[in-house]
Amino acid sequence: MSKTLERTFRIGSVSASVFVNEVQGDGGKRKSRNVNLQRRYKDGDERKSTSSCALADVPQAIRVLQLAQEHVEAIEANVTG
């Protein structure tokens, strides 16, 4: 299984990254998308990231997740079967 970063949406310190996973199934290879939510912060001089958000970050988290959802929907709506 291969995992590739497709797109990242960022507002302030919060980002949502869309990854494409290519998986082998009974019907052959197919693509599956996953979304990773992160918040970047500074710990002393070091930059770190976490999957938890402070209450003040929730509106940004909601919006980047909406953007990621719209991105995935647009791609999957164009797939013909």
Summary of the structure (lengths in Angstrom):
residues: 81
radius of gyration: 15.2
end to end distance: 22.2
largest distance: 51.2
contacts: 194
relative contact order: 0.22
helix: 28%
strand: 53%
